[in-house]
Amino acid sequence: MKDLEELALKKRIVMNYGTEKPQLDQQLHVLFGADTHREPALAQNGTGVRFTGIDLSRPLNPEQANFLLDALSQFRIVCIAGQDLTRFSLAHFERFANHWGAPIPHPNNFMRGGKPAQQDGASDGPIELLPYEKRAVTAVDKTFPGQLQCLPHESPTVLVTSNFRGIMQEGETRISAGGSWHTDIEYEPLPIYVSMFLAHHSPVSRDAPGGSWVQASEDDTPHPYYEGSSDQLIRLRKQLPLNGETAFADTAAAFAALPSEEQAAMEGIQLRRRLNDGDEGWLAPLVRINPRSGIKSFHSPIWASRPKVRPAVEVHGMTMEASRTFLDRLEAHVLQPEFRYDHLHIPGDVTIWDNFMTLHNSPPIKSNISAIEDARLLYRLSCKGTPALSLPRRDDAAWLAAHVAGGYSTPQEIIDVQTVS
């Protein structure tokens, strides 16, 4: 009788997911065990949720996958804490990613038309996936030999993100100004849906008053953006975290904060995106509706998120000058402090975000480091297409060829990777 009651509860969970706290906790315990826990919202405005006690080296069943997919559709950011990196491999990580969409080879990991695919230029030409030993990131393993090396992998979908590449050069440690606000690969006709980080090593907070890892920058130049934005927008863009966190902005909360009349006007706006200057491009909606939660959000409401790498976007029916004025105003709205959240990466945490409901940015960071306390090492995976409750995925070969570099599909040996006791 108890088993039947538990099965009935599981079915109600799948059918009636909600964010009410007692219900959410009950669902978590039934699906993942009594030792699991949900921590308070990651951000003060309610964005983000953190779960502990979930072992992602174990395969997910359909009900568990559905629970996590629904959680992301509500909270925009989901952190699944505490993976044991002696047991949780990058093969486990890629298998998990398959539930969110088709994992995408990162441009750093392949050649296209005989040149690095990350470069600007034509998007056609034969794809050559690079083995790990031919990737520039292999220099990471030479910086702290015997102390910190990448987890073993060959998959082209794994992007290694680090602030060290080989032996320290002459000169002092340098500090970058941080990146530009963006979503991942929004410049393709089928954008990336979900991205996720697995944290391996995080820097120690130290050196600056208050314990910050780096000092706040006083640089007021437009870099890395184009000149011409307002001083207010530049200040908002450059208010980045100081301890190696990933900065997020909640575009769903920003949309919801607008008056209803303005929301309705925004829903009718289309953006013309291009891969390269001179392309005809295609129209994409500014506002998207999450198919699971029904929540509306801005998708990449930025005029030029990748200056000098990808073309700026146009608002359909506007000049480029008017497009910039409109989107700069919208970006300034989205980057207000009430929609911001800086996520601290703790080793073993998997952090997932919805690219249609958030913006993100890389922090100011130390490079040319010699101390392992300064090391920041993360692994990123990104996914396109529809989620899958059961694995392996059943993506059509023609769809993969059209939307995934080299038509890549996760090999069966990764889907079948075993749990290490």
PyMOL commands that set and color helices and strands:
alter all, ss='L'
color gray80, all
select helices_A, chain A and resi 2-15+21-32+62-75+90-97+107-109+132-134+136-142+209-211+231-237+251-256+260-267+320-334+337-339+372-374+397-403+405-407+412-415
alter helices_A, ss='H'
color red, helices_A
select strands_A, chain A and resi 37-39+49-52+77-80+102-103+110-112+115-116+127-129+159-162+174-175+194-201+246-250+270-273+282-285+287-289+296-298+314-315+340-343+350-354+358-361+366-367+377-384
alter strands_A, ss='S'
color yellow, strands_A
deselect
rebuild
show_as cartoon
